[in-house]
Amino acid sequence: MTKLWRRLFVSVWQRWITSLKGAHAGRKAAGRYGAAELVVNSNIMKKSIHIFILIFLLSSVVEGREVVILLHGLARSSSSMEKMERQLVVDGYAVANISYPSRNFSIEELSETVREQIRFKDPDVEKIHFVTHSLGGILVRYIQQYFPVERIGRVVMLSPPNQGSEVVDALSDIYLFKAINGPAGEQLGTKDGNLVPALEKVDFELGIITGDRSINWIQSIFMIPGKDDGKVSIERAKVDGMKAFKVVHATHPFIMKRSSVIRDVIEFLRTGDFTEEKY
């Protein structure tokens, strides 16, 4: 019931805000707003927002026994995962969309930083799920290998370089690559001595979605063998121990924003498998 109420609240709220803004814009354009009316309507808007937030938080307390941690990719921020976050909230999950300084530190240091942010002490949190993009998936693997989250649930990785990327092999010695991607970026190669190939197989319930479309044509043609998403080949997205694997028509930078991918993410969190939808 709580999920149903939350979906209802979100849906009604979004429609109400859209219609109210439209009405306000129309009346303002027509010159029919006085100063006093603007203040009154502003106060109504603020009070409505406060009431909605209170209702939403109360529903989160009831339903929030399963938390989803979102981890963005290299040289990105939590804003890249906001569309995913919104849909997960609508579907009844408590969500923590974490930002971390991906360009400034090594994978080891970033993993410790992220781990500190997910030390949930609430005994009512039964499961902690993860949805990650690119480097975010490597951080989860490192965390689970060295200082694991005990109540880990299901994990969905989007375009993860689980066996490294040939792009890093080719470009990691170039100054501009280092300046843009930082220490963690240099660790994502495929060769012996890189961190990623040395990680162990996963021992948690993992689903992987990766793409076969590219906007990085030079890298796809000259650096990455086989089909890829412009950064990572399909084969190198795989890892021993994974439960489900799906290839979609998406590019590396934008796979997390595809509505069809988001549906698959939620399906895996619920059931442990992806939909049969092809896209």
N, C-alpha and C positions, 0 to 999 in steps of 0.2 A: 504493500500500500504506500509506503514512504516514497518509493521510486515514482509511483504514479503521481503522487501529490507534487513531487519536485518537478516532474516534467510539465505538469499542469501550470505550476507557478511560473516556470521559466517561459513557457509558451505565451501565457496571458500577459506576463510582464513585457516581453519583447514586443508583442502586438500593441499593447497599450502605449509604450514609449514611442513607437513608430508613429502611431496615429496622433498622439499628443504633440509630438514635434512637428508633424505635418500641419496640424491645425494652427499651432503657434506661428509657424513660418508663413502660412497663408494669411493669417490675420495681420501679422507684422508687415508683410509686403503690401497689404491693402491699406496700411496706415490706421488701423482701428485699435491699436494698443495705446493705452495711456500709461504713464509711469506707474501709477498705483496698481493697475491690472497686471503689469509685468512683475511687480514685487509679489503680489498674491499668488500668481501662477508659479513663480519660482519657489515660493515656500511650500506650495502643494507638491511640487515635483520633489523637493528635498525630503519632505515627510514621507512621501510614498516610497522613495528609495530606502529610507531608514526602515520602514515597516517591512518591505520586501526582503532586505538583507537579514533582518531578525528572523523572519519566517524561514528563509533559506538556511541560515545557520542552525536553527533548531532542527530542521529536517536532516541536516548533515550529521548532527549528533546522534540521531536515531539510526541513520543508515551507514555512518562512516566507520564500519567495522572492517572494511576493505579499503585500503589506501592505494592510489596509483601514483608512483613517482615518475615524472617526465624528465628525461635528460636529453638536451639538445646535442648537436654535433659540433665538430671543430670549427672555430671562427664564427660561430652562431651564438644566439642568445635564447632565453626562454620564450621570447616573442615568436620565434619560429614554430613553437609548439602550442600556441594559443588556440588555434582552431581545434586541435586535438583535445586540449584541455576543456574547452567549452562543451564539446559533445560528450565527453566522459562525465562531466558534472550533470548534464541533462539526463544521462543514463544512470545517475544515482551514486557515482563514485566520489569519494573525497579525494582531491587531487592536490599534489604538491609539484608545481612546475618550477624546477630548480635551475637557477643560473649558476654557472661556474666559469672562472677565467681560463677558458680552454687554450688560449694562445700564450699564456704566461708561464705555465709550469709543465712538468713531466706527467706522464700517466700515473706514476706512483703517487705524486703529490696531489694531483687532481682527485684521485680515488679517495685519498684520506680526507680531502676537503668535502667531497660529496658525502662520504660515510658519516662524517660528523653532523651533517644536516639531516640525516635520516635516522637518528637515534630516537625512535618513538618509545616513550615510556608509558604510554597509555595502554593498560592491560586489555582494553576493549578492542584494540586493533588486532584482528585475528590474522590478516594477511597483508603483506606489502608487495604489490605488483610493480613491475617496471615497464615503461614504454620508452624506447630509446631511438635516437637517430645517430647513425654513423659512429663517431668516437664514443658517444654515450654508452653504446653496447659494450665496448671494450672496458670501460670503467666498471660496469656491472660485473663482467667476468673477473676483473682484477679484484674487486671487492669481495666477491664470493670465494675466491681462491685464498685470500690472505686474511680478511677480517669479515666473515660472512654475516649477512642479515639472516637471523635465525627464522624469522617468520615470513620468509620469501614465498610469494605465491607464483604467479605466472609472469613470464617475461616475453615481450614482443620487441624484437630488434628490427629497425628499418634501415636497409642498406649498410649493414655493419661490415667493416673490413676485418672479418674474423681470421683470415689468413694473410692479412696485410694487403697492400696495394702496390702494384708495379709503378704507379705514378710517383710514389714516394721513392722507390728505388732509383728512378730516373732523375728526379728533381731535388732530392734532399740536400745535395751539396751546393745548390744555387742560393745565393744570398737572399734573393727576393722570396723564395719559398720559405726559408727559415724565418724571415721577417713577418710573413703573413701567418704562418702556421705554428711557429714556436716549437718548444722542445717536444711536446706531445706529437706534433705532426711528423717529426723526424723519427719517431718510434714506430710508425705504422707501416714500415717496409716489410717485404716478404723474406728477406735474407736471414741467414743465421746470424745471431747477435742482436737482431731486433727483438723488442719485448713481445710483440703480439704472437709470433710463431711459437714462443716458449710457453704461452699460457696453456693450462690443462683443458681437457674437454669439459663441457658444462655438466653439472649435476643437478640442474633445476629444470623446470618445465618451460621449454623455450620454443617459440615460433619466430620464424624469420621471413620478412617480406623484402624483396629487393627488386630493382628495376632493370629493364633492358632497353631503355632509351637514353640518349646522351645529348647534352648541349656542349660538351667538351670534345669536339670532333678530333682535334689533334691528339689528345690523350687516348681517345678510343681507337684511333687508327694506328698510331705509332707506338703506343706504350702498353696498352692493355690487350692481352690475347683473349679471343673469344668474345661472347656477348657481355655487355657491361652497362653501367648506368652513368658512365662518364668519369667515375672515380674508382669504382670497385667492380671487378668481374663477378659474374653470377657465381662461378665456382668458388671464388675466394670469400664470398659472403657466408658460405656454409661452415659449420663447425660440428665436430663429433659430439653426439649426445642430444642434438636438437630433435624436437618432436615433430615439428611441421615446417614446411618450406614452400614459399610461393613466389613466383615471378610475375610481375605486373608491368604494364606499359607506363613506366614513370621514370623520371630522371632523379639523380642523387639529391640535388638541392631542394626539390619540391615534393618528394614522395610523401612526406608527413602531412601535406596539405590536401591530398586527394581524398574526397569524401568516401570513395569506395575502399581506400586503404583504411580509413578510420573505422568503417564498418567492420572490416576484417579484424582490426585490432580489438575492437569490443567483443567480437564473436570469440576470439581466442581467449580473452580474459574470462569470458563466461563459460566456455565449453572445452577449451584446450585444443581447438582446431579452427581452421579458417573456413570461410564460406566456399561454396563451389562456384561462386560468381567469377567469371573471367572478364578481365578488363585490361 
